[in-house]
Amino acid sequence: MYYLHKNNQIYFSSSILPLVSLDDPSDMKEVSELSGGGILVDELFPYGNIKQVNPGCCVVFEDGNLSELNWYRPQKLDLSKISFEDAVKQYEDLLIDAVRIRVKDQNKIAIALSAGLDSTLIADTIHKFTDVSADAYILATSDKRFNEYTQCILCDV
């Protein structure tokens, strides 16, 4: 999540490009190239007016000033007390529970497959551990490097 504080107003976006268009539209091409299409910004990013909300933080606007508040502080885990097998089982149980909560009371859902591990794992979990009917959608393209169709017809989602 990115934000721009300008003229006592705050603008938020999931990509920096809309914010650049508000701050300095003449920089759009350069920013797009530097940022990988508007999504990866780090401390070396040259456009200082656009900031990224850090993980576990929220942005607070109070009395005309912006500050970042760290609201999430995970507990430090003692990993020596759990076996690898138990950790895998706990992860699996948490994943199944999280998916079931999100599809609860749904008869049919749509899943956008990105050819990545996350969307595939969630689709597989829905298929194996819920009674929800799911339609999976992919992007088909003539460029074989990005065409997911052949992989999807082999799976049972």
N, C-alpha and C positions, 0 to 999 in steps of 0.2 A: 504494500500500500504506500502510495506517495502523496505528498501534500505540498501545496504552495501557499505561503502567507504573503498576501499582497494587498495594499490599500485597506488594511484592517478587515480583510475577508480571507476565508480559508477555502481552498479548493482541494478536493480529494480525487484520486484516480488510481486504478489498478495498473496503469501504464503512465510513464512520464510524458509521452508525446502530447496528450491533451493539455498538460500543465505547461509544457514548453510553448504551445500555441498561445496560451494566455500570457505568458511571461515575455517571450521574445520569439514571435513566429518566424523571424528570419533565420533562426538556428535549427529549424525542423530537420533538414536533411542531415546536417552534421550530427545532431543529437541522435537521430535514428541509427546512424552508422556506429556511433560511439557506444550506444546503449544496447545494441543487439536487437533493434526493433522496438525499443521502449520498455524493456523489462530488466535489465540487470544494472543496478547502480551501486557504486561503492563509494568509499570516502574520497577517492580520487576523481570522481565525476566532477567536471568543471562548471557545472551550473549550480551555484551555491544557493539559489533561491528555492530550488526543489529539494525536498528532504524525503528520506525514506523512513517509515515507521519501523523501528527495530522490533525484532521478535519479542513477545511477552510484554510489550509496551503499549501505551495509549497516549494520544496527544491531547493535552489539556489547554483550552483557550480560556484565559481568565484575565480580566482587567486589561484587555488589549495585548496580552503577551501569550506566547506559546511556550509550553514546556512539555517534556516527555516524562511520563510516569511509568515506572516499571511495576506492573501490577501482578505479574506472575513470577514466582520464585519457586522453581521445582525443588523438591526435597532431594537431598543427596542420597543416593541408593548405595547400600552395601552389597556389591555384586558378589562378594565371596560367599554369601549365604544361600545362593540358589544355583542349582546345576543348569547346564545348558539346556537339557531336555525339559526341565521345569520352566525355564524362561520361554522356550518355544511354545509350550502348552499354555502358559499365561498369555502370551501374545495372541495365540490363536483364539483363546476364549474371549479376550478383549475385542479382537477384530470382529468375531461373529456377533458379539453383543452389540457393538457399535453399529454394525450393518442392520441387525434386526430392529434396533431402536429407530433408525432412519427410514426404514420401509414399513414400519408398523402401520396398520390400518390402510395399507395400499393394496389394491388388487393387481394393478399393472403399472410398471414404470418403464422409463427409457434410460438406457445407459449409453453414454458417449465413450467409445473405446478410442484411446489415443495411441495404442500400440505400446504403451508403457506398462510398467509393472503395477502401478496403483490401480488403474481402471480395470485391468485384467483380473487382479486379485479381488477387487470388490465385486465384479461381475460373477466370478467363480463362487465367491462366498454367498451371494444372493441365490445363485442356482442351486448350490449344495445344501444350504442351511435355512432356507426360507421357502414358503409356499407362494411367493410373489412371482407373477409372470413378468418377464422382462424382455423388452426388445432392445437389441444392441445395435448401435449405429456406428459406422466407420466412414472414413474419407476414402473414396476410391479415386485414383488418379492414374494417368498413363505412365507416370514416372515410377518404375518398379521399386525404387528405393523407399518410396513413401506409400505404396499401395498395400493396405492391410487386408484386402479382400481374401487373398489366398490363405492367410493365417486364420482368418475368422471362419471360413467355411470348414476348417478342420476341427474347430472347437464346438462344444455343445453348450452354448449359452442360451 
